[in-house]
Amino acid sequence: MGRWLIGMAVGLIGRGMERGKKIDVTRIQYLKSIISVGLTLILVLAILDIFGIKTTSFAALLAGAGLAWPLAPPGAACSATLPPASSRRCCGPTKWAISSTPAARWAR
Protein backbone atom coordinates (compact mmCIF):
# COMPACT_ATOMS: atom_id res chain seq x y z
CA MET A 1 0.00 0.00 0.00
CA GLY A 2 2.81 2.38 0.91
CA ARG A 3 4.80 1.71 -2.25
CA TRP A 4 1.64 2.18 -4.30
CA LEU A 5 1.10 5.62 -2.73
CA ILE A 6 4.75 6.49 -3.28
CA GLY A 7 4.44 5.49 -6.95
CA MET A 8 1.37 7.66 -7.35
CA ALA A 9 3.05 10.64 -5.65
CA VAL A 10 6.22 10.31 -7.73
CA GLY A 11 4.14 9.98 -10.90
CA LEU A 12 2.17 13.11 -10.09
CA ILE A 13 5.32 15.06 -9.31
CA GLY A 14 6.98 13.80 -12.51
CA ARG A 15 4.00 14.72 -14.67
CA GLY A 16 3.92 18.16 -13.08
CA MET A 17 7.59 18.72 -13.86
CA GLU A 18 7.16 17.42 -17.43
CA ARG A 19 4.17 19.66 -17.97
CA GLY A 20 6.18 22.72 -16.89
CA LYS A 21 8.82 21.98 -19.57
CA LYS A 22 11.44 23.97 -17.67
CA ILE A 23 13.44 20.93 -16.53
CA ASP A 24 15.35 18.52 -18.75
CA VAL A 25 13.87 15.01 -19.03
CA THR A 26 17.05 13.43 -17.61
CA ARG A 27 16.90 15.62 -14.53
CA ILE A 28 13.24 14.82 -14.07
CA GLN A 29 14.06 11.10 -13.97
CA TYR A 30 16.89 11.78 -11.51
CA LEU A 31 14.64 13.85 -9.23
CA LYS A 32 11.91 11.21 -9.40
CA SER A 33 14.41 8.57 -8.33
CA ILE A 34 15.63 10.67 -5.41
CA ILE A 35 12.07 11.39 -4.28
CA SER A 36 11.13 7.72 -4.57
CA VAL A 37 14.14 6.57 -2.52
CA GLY A 38 13.51 9.21 0.13
CA LEU A 39 9.85 8.36 0.50
CA THR A 40 10.63 4.63 0.58
CA LEU A 41 13.15 5.23 3.34
CA ILE A 42 10.55 7.16 5.34
CA LEU A 43 8.10 4.30 4.76
CA VAL A 44 10.59 1.72 6.02
CA LEU A 45 11.29 3.81 9.13
CA ALA A 46 7.57 4.14 9.79
CA ILE A 47 7.01 0.40 9.41
CA LEU A 48 9.91 -0.38 11.76
CA ASP A 49 8.47 2.06 14.29
CA ILE A 50 5.08 0.34 14.08
CA PHE A 51 6.74 -2.97 14.95
CA GLY A 52 8.37 -1.39 17.99
CA ILE A 53 11.91 -0.96 16.69
CA LYS A 54 13.39 2.36 17.82
CA THR A 55 14.43 4.31 14.75
CA THR A 56 15.45 7.62 16.31
CA SER A 57 19.20 6.93 16.10
CA PHE A 58 18.89 5.84 12.47
CA ALA A 59 16.87 8.96 11.66
CA ALA A 60 19.52 11.11 13.38
CA LEU A 61 22.24 9.41 11.36
CA LEU A 62 20.38 10.16 8.12
CA ALA A 63 19.83 13.77 9.17
CA GLY A 64 23.54 14.16 9.91
CA ALA A 65 24.47 12.70 6.54
CA GLY A 66 21.93 14.94 4.88
CA LEU A 67 23.59 17.99 6.43
CA ALA A 68 27.14 16.83 5.75
CA TRP A 69 26.67 16.57 2.01
CA PRO A 70 25.59 20.17 1.24
CA LEU A 71 27.97 21.64 3.82
CA ALA A 72 31.06 19.89 2.43
CA PRO A 73 33.69 22.13 0.83
CA PRO A 74 33.38 22.52 -2.94
CA GLY A 75 35.27 19.85 -4.83
CA ALA A 76 35.64 17.53 -1.84
CA ALA A 77 33.54 14.78 -3.41
CA CYS A 78 35.22 14.87 -6.82
CA SER A 79 38.87 14.88 -5.77
CA ALA A 80 39.21 11.08 -6.04
CA THR A 81 37.72 10.85 -9.53
CA LEU A 82 39.46 13.76 -11.24
CA PRO A 83 43.02 14.05 -12.53
CA PRO A 84 45.57 15.93 -10.39
CA ALA A 85 44.78 19.61 -9.76
CA SER A 86 47.72 20.76 -11.90
CA SER A 87 46.20 19.25 -15.06
CA ARG A 88 42.53 20.10 -14.49
CA ARG A 89 41.05 23.36 -15.71
CA CYS A 90 37.97 23.49 -13.51
CA CYS A 91 36.99 22.20 -10.12
CA GLY A 92 33.67 20.50 -10.58
CA PRO A 93 32.11 17.35 -11.89
CA THR A 94 30.32 19.04 -14.80
CA LYS A 95 33.17 18.99 -17.30
CA TRP A 96 34.79 15.71 -16.30
CA ALA A 97 31.69 13.60 -15.75
CA ILE A 98 30.60 13.94 -19.39
CA SER A 99 33.04 11.37 -20.76
CA SER A 100 32.20 7.76 -20.08
CA THR A 101 35.66 6.24 -19.82
CA PRO A 102 38.41 7.14 -17.36
CA ALA A 103 40.93 7.28 -20.20
CA ALA A 104 38.90 9.96 -21.96
CA ARG A 105 38.83 12.06 -18.77
CA TRP A 106 42.61 11.84 -18.37
CA ALA A 107 43.23 12.65 -22.02
CA ARG A 108 41.81 16.13 -21.69
N, C-alpha and C positions, 0 to 999 in steps of 0.2 A: 504494500500500500504506500509506504514511504517513498520507495524508488519510483513508483508510478507518479506520485505528486511532484517529485523532483524532475522527472522527465517532462511533465506538463509545464512546470515553471521555467525550465531551461528552454523548452520549445517556444513558449510565449516571449521570453526575453530575446531569443534568437530572431524570431519573426519581427519583433519590434525594432531590433537593430538593423535587420535587412531592409525593412520598410523605410527606415530613415536614410539609407544609402549614403551615409557619411563615414562609414567604417568599412574597411576592406573585408572581403569575404573570409580571407585567411585569419584575420584578427577576430572576426566574429566566432569562428570555430574554436580558436584558442580561448576566448573569453567564456564561451559556452562550456568548454572542458573544465576550466578553472571553477566556474560556478557550480558545475555538477559535482566535482570532487569536494568542494567546500560544503555543499549541502549534504552530500553523502556522509562526510565526516561528522557533521552535526547530528545526522540521523543515527549513526552508530553510537555516538556519545549518549544520545537520548535513550536508545535501547539499552545500553549498558547500565545507565542510571535507573531505568525501570526495573532491571533485574537485581538491583541493589549493589552494583559495583560502583565504588566511589571514583568519579572521573574528574574531580577538581584538579588534581596534580597534572593529569594529562592535558586538561584544558589550559592550565597555566603554562605548561611547556609549549603548547601550540601558540599561545599568545606571545610568549617570549620570542619564539622563532619568527612569528609574524612581525614583531617589532625589529628584530635584528636585521632582517633582510633590507627594508627600506632605509635603515639608519647606517648601513655599512658604507665605508668610504667608496667613492666612485672608482671603478676599475678593480675592486678587490675580488670580485667573482670571476673576472676574465683573465687574471694574471697567469693562471696555469694553462690556459688554452691558446694564448697568443704568443707570437715570437718575442724575443727579448726586446726591451723598451728601446734600445738603440736602433733597431731596424723597423719599428712600427711607426706609422705616421699619425695615428689617432689612438686615443684610449677609449675604446668602447667596442661592444660586440657587433655594432651595425655593419661595419665594413668587413670584418673578418669572418663573420658568421655566414656570409652569403655563399662562399665556396663550400663545396660538399666534401672535399678531400683535404686532409692535413697538408699534403704536399702542395696543393694549390694555394693554401694560406701562406705557407713559408716562401713560396716563389715570388710573392709580391714584394 
